[in-house]
């Protein structure tokens, strides 16, 4: 079985070494990692504009709107959803945190599409919840900084522990059914989660696996060159950066590190919700099996 992750081993190793260096030999490792997530991870969602363009063409004027107007309405709805989610987190951070964890588990599971759906879902859960096994205290601290009550944080981390434990048991029982490369990826993720601090581990998966896989998939399914991908992502990336900067300065001053943590992860939540909704609509209306080919 061919894994799309196969070509990402060098990038994964480079990121792992860089993040290990940041955690061991720099005094501002967390802030550097947050900047990496913001610069190299979050912008992959800028390619959502390509899905909007395809959707605007797909209706063929059946709703009485021309393509440009429909695309503008999609973009406006996306922006409104992002702004709504930013303020929603400020009002109900615990609910939004739990929602983000659930959405991330399902979304990260889709990174492993060659595998059976059950295995993908379980691995997505494991990817998200592994830090609760190896670094529960650090995870508690980050969640508190993100606005979640300390008592509720304890419950969330406990539930993450349970979800990780149960998912691991099932994956272990299916170990021999999977390819050697898949098992090697799982082992590598366990080692990374054990040895790297929480933010570094998340950055490793998000920037070295998830974002490149999504970018390659969009490039391939739309049959684009890298130059076309860059041009398509440029304006939305600038827009996302402006939203993050504005949100950073809007937040109450709690210190640079805390403010950066809130900016990155609350913005990530706000972008994830419309991104996943748009992806679901796109896959249902536009994407066909013929568009999906093995990565080359």
N, C-alpha and C positions, 0 to 999 in steps of 0.2 A: 504494500500500500504506500502510495506517495503522499508525503506530508508536506503541505505548503510551508511549514516551519523549517524544513530542512535547510533552506538557503539562509536562515537567520542565525545559525549557530555562531558565525564570526561576530555579528553585531551583538548577540547576547553575551558573548565572552568579553568583548570590549567594554560594554556597559557594566558588566559585573565587576571587572577590574577597576574601572573608574569609580564606581560607587563604593567599592571597598576602600579605595584610597580616600575618598571624601569622608567616610565614616571613621577612619583610623588616624588620618594625619592632618585634618583641618578642623578648626574650631567653629566653623560656620557651615558644617556639613548639611544640616537640615535646610537652611536657606538656599544653598546651592542646588540641592535636590529639587526643591520646590520650583526653582527657576527652570531646571531641566524639564520637569513635568509640564510647566506652562509653555515652554518654547518648543519642545519636541514631541509632547504627547497630545495635549489638547487640540492643536491645530489640525490633526487628522480629520476631525469632524467638519472642517471647512469644506470637505468634498461633498457634504450634504447638498450643496448647491447643484451638483450634477444630477442628483436624484430629483430635485425640484424641477430642473429643466426637462428631464425625461417625463415626469408626471404631467407637466404643463403641455407637452406635445401629445401625450397618450390619449387625452380626452378628445382631441381633434375638434374642438369648438362645440362639443355636445352640450356644454353648459351655457352657451351664448357669449362666452368671453374669448377674447383673442389671447394668444399665447403669452404675450408680454404682460398683460394685465393679470393673468392667472399666476404667472411666475412671481409677480410683485406681491400678490395676495398671499402666496405660500411663504414668501420671505417675511412679510409683515406678521403673519400668524406665528412663524418660528420665533421672531424677535419678541413678540408679546409673551409667548410661552416661556422664553428664557427669563425675561424680566419678572414675570409672575413667580417663577420658581425661586429666583433670588430672594424675593420678599417672603415667600412661603417658608423658606428655611429660617429666616429671622424670627418668624412667628412660632413655628413648630419644628424646632431643630431635631428632636428625637424621631418624630415620624419621618422626616425627610432623610435622616441618616439611615434608618432601617430600610426605607424605600431605595436609597442609593445602593446599599449593600445587596439587596435582592436583585435590582436591575443589573448591577455589575456582575453578579454571579451568573445570571442568565446570558448576559452579553459576552462575557469572557468565555463562557462555554461554547459559544458559536465560533470561537477562534479555532476549534478543533473539529471542523466539519467532516473530515474523513472518518471520524469515529461514529459509533452508534449514538443516537440521541441521548440515551440514558447515561452513557459514559461522559458525553460532553457536559451535561448538566452537573453531574457529580464533580467533574474536574473544575468547572466554573465555581462551584461552591467551595472547593478546596483552595483554589487560588485566592479567593477573597478572604477566607477565614483562617488560613494558616498563621498569620501573625498573632491571632488570639491564643494559639498554642505556645508559641515560642516567646512572644513579647507582650503578655497581657497588660502589664503595668504601663508600658509605653503607649499601648493602644488606648488604655483608659485616659491617659493624660491628653492625648491628641483629641479624643472625643469630647473631653471637658472643654478644651480650648475652642472647639467647634460649637459650643453653646449647649451641649447636652448635660442635663443634671447628673451629678455623680452617682446617685442611686440607680438611675435609669441606665447609665453607662455600664454599671456592673451587670445589670440584667442583659444588656445587649451583648457584652463580651462573653457572658456565660452561654447564651444561645449560639453565638458564633463557635464557641468551643464544642458544643454538642453537635452542631451541624457538620463541623469539620471531622469530628471523630466518627460519626455515622457514615459520612461520605467516604472517608478513608477505608473503613472496613469493607464497604462494597467494592471499591476500586481494587483493594488488595485481593479479594476473592476472584476478581476478573483479570488478575495480573497476567496470567499465561495466555489469555485470549487476545491481548493487545500486541502490537508490533514492538520490536526491540527499541525502535526510536521513540515511540510514544512513552514507553516505560522509562527511557533515559531522560526525556523531558520532565516527567513527573518527579523522578529522583532529583534532577537538577533544581526544580522549583522548591522541593523540600529543603535541599541544602542551602539554597539562597535565602529562604525564609528563616532558617535556623541561624545563619551566620551574619546576615545583613540586618541592620535596624529596619524598623517598620517602613519608613518613608523610602528608604533605598530599595527595599524589596518591591514595593509598589511601583516605583519608578522603573525598575528593571523589567517587570512584566509589562507595564503600560507602554513604555517607550521603545523597548527592544523587541517585543512580541506583538502586542495588540495593535498598536498604531501602524507599524509596518505591514502587518497582515491585512488590515482594513484598507490601507492605501493600495497595496498590490491587488486586492480583490476589486476595488472600484476601477483601478486602471485597466485591469484585464476585462472586466465585464462590459466596460464602455469602449474597449479597444482604443485606448488613448496612448499617446506618447508621453514621456516624462515632461516634456515642455508644455503640453496641453494640461497635464495634471497641475503643474506649477501655476499656470495662468488661471485655471479654474479656482484654485485654492487661495490665491493671493488676496483678493478683496475680502472674502469672508474671514480670512485669518487676521487681517488688519481690523475688521469689525469686532472679532472676538477679543483681540488685544485691547481695543478701546473700551470695551465693556469691562474687562478685568481691571484696567487702570482706573476707570471711573468708580467701580465697586470698591477697589482698594482704598481710595481716598474718601469714599462715603462711609466706610466702616469706622466705628469708634476706635480711637487710638489705644491699642492694647500692647504696643511694642511691635517692632518690625516683624519678628519671627511669627508671632501669633496672627498678626494682620495678614501676612503672606499666606499662612496656612489656611485661614478662613477664605481668603480671596481665591486660592487655587481650588479648594475642594468644594466650596459652595458654588463657584462658577462651573466646576465640573458637573455637579449635580444638575444645575440649571441647563446646561447644554446636553446632558445625557437624556433627559426626559423627552424633549422634542426630537432628538436624534433617533431614539429607539422607535418612537411613534412613526416618524417619517420612513424609517427603514422597513417597518412592518407594512405600511401602505405601499411602498415602492415594490417590495417583494410580492405583494398580492396583486398589484395592477400591472406592473411593467416587467419584472424580471421573469425570465423563462429558463428552463434547463439548458437551452441552447446557448445562453449567455454565460454559463458557468463552465469553464474548461480548466483542466489542471494547470497550475502555475508552471510557467516555463522560465 
